[in-house]
Amino acid sequence: MNIIVTGASRGIGLEIVKALAATNHSIFAVSRNIKALMYLEGVCRKIHEQCKVYTVPFDLESGDYNRELLPNIIGKEERIDVLINNAGAMINKPFIEVSDQEFDRVFSVNVKAPFKMIRALFPHFRKNAHIVNIGSMGGFPGSIKFPGLSVYSASKGALATLTEALAEEFKDKGIRVNCLALGAARTEMLAEAFPDYNAPLSAGEMAVFISDFALTGHKYFNGKVLPVAVSTP
Ligand SMILES: NC(=O)c1ccc[n+]([C@@H]2O[C@H](COP(=O)([O-])OP(=O)(O)OC[C@H]3O[C@@H](n4cnc5c(N)ncnc54)[C@H](OP(=O)(O)O)[C@@H]3O)[C@@H](O)[C@H]2O)c1
């Protein structure tokens, strides 16, 4: 399979690529941080010497998807089986202090980037492709909310709704779209959101679930927003 993982430079995304590296799939690891991606490529090679991990340096906010991103992916593999929209941006600030720029950055990475990514890749998705959007319990309807995370949670709520809408729209193409609303996993982003909280799951543990789900979940789910949480937050 040909798999794209965004936000691969650290945290959960990095661990997803490591988990997938043990398989014989081709993995395209996307982030702005070329150094981190090259390091990851080396780590993956130690996990599985023959692994096919391609580094794709790209800014999901300001990059040109058709001119800069696609040639780095479609130039190597014509068809895409799995897209994991994992990259995320978070702002932890009282609502009244959030600037327009901060709002735009969070929505740009969490909502607009998955939209642009899916639109650019649309002609290249194989029948039965699986798009996995990484949401958050913060954006899950009716979940407990936390002060300071209004914009982040709203963006993840928008991503969840986009998931449901696209699953319906892509039904006839055989492309399945799901959203995993993650609970806490130990990463730098979690430390920024909840500095004193020690989450029960590591990024690696969360990543193992996400990679398994990305490979097989579309046989069982479409258009679903699934909570993946053992704790609050
Ligand atoms: N950790 C948790 O407890 C938790 C809980 C709920 C949901 N989530 C969600 O899970 C996903 C991963 O979270 P995480 O904790 O692993 O986050 P993280 O450690 O902060 O990593 C975020 C990733 O997103 C990438 N990214 C951000 N802006 C980008 C941009 N403009 N262009 C390209 N890449 C960009 C970063 O790459 P570069 O900076 O290298 O470009 C980085 O690899 C996120 O969507 C997050 O919202 C996490």
The ligand as a Gaussian input file, in Angstrom:
#p B3LYP/6-31G(d) Opt

LIG

0 1
 N       -1.197000      14.286000      21.936000
 C       -2.452000      14.261000      22.326000
 O       -2.760000      14.001000      23.488000
 C       -3.546000      14.507000      21.333000
 C       -4.867000      14.455000      21.782000
 C       -5.894000      14.671000      20.870000
 C       -5.601000      14.894000      19.526000
 N       -4.310000      14.952000      19.134000
 C       -4.043000      15.193000      17.705000
 O       -3.112000      14.237000      17.235000
 C       -2.303000      14.810000      16.196000
 C       -0.821000      14.656000      16.557000
 O       -0.613000      15.318000      17.789000
 P        0.797000      15.344000      18.535000
 O        0.503000      15.471000      19.971000
 O        1.680000      14.269000      18.024000
 O        1.331000      16.792000      18.026000
 P        2.803000      17.417000      17.944000
 O        3.772000      16.623000      18.724000
 O        2.645000      18.874000      18.267000
 O        3.145000      17.266000      16.388000
 C        2.467000      18.055000      15.455000
 C        2.935000      17.684000      14.070000
 O        2.198000      18.501000      13.125000
 C        3.120000      19.042000      12.204000
 N        2.716000      20.363000      11.693000
 C        2.202000      21.402000      12.391000
 N        2.041000      22.473000      11.579000
 C        2.453000      22.083000      10.342000
 C        2.535000      22.729000       9.081000
 N        2.175000      24.019000       8.907000
 N        3.003000      22.021000       8.020000
 C        3.408000      20.751000       8.177000
 N        3.345000      20.075000       9.343000
 C        2.873000      20.739000      10.418000
 C        4.434000      19.179000      12.967000
 O        5.499000      19.112000      12.036000
 P        6.586000      20.273000      11.791000
 O        6.466000      21.283000      12.920000
 O        7.867000      19.539000      11.763000
 O        6.209000      20.827000      10.456000
 C        4.410000      17.946000      13.859000
 O        4.992000      16.852000      13.197000
 C       -2.728000      16.284000      16.090000
 O       -3.675000      16.427000      15.053000
 C       -3.393000      16.543000      17.421000
 O       -4.336000      17.587000      17.368000
 C       -3.278000      14.770000      19.990000

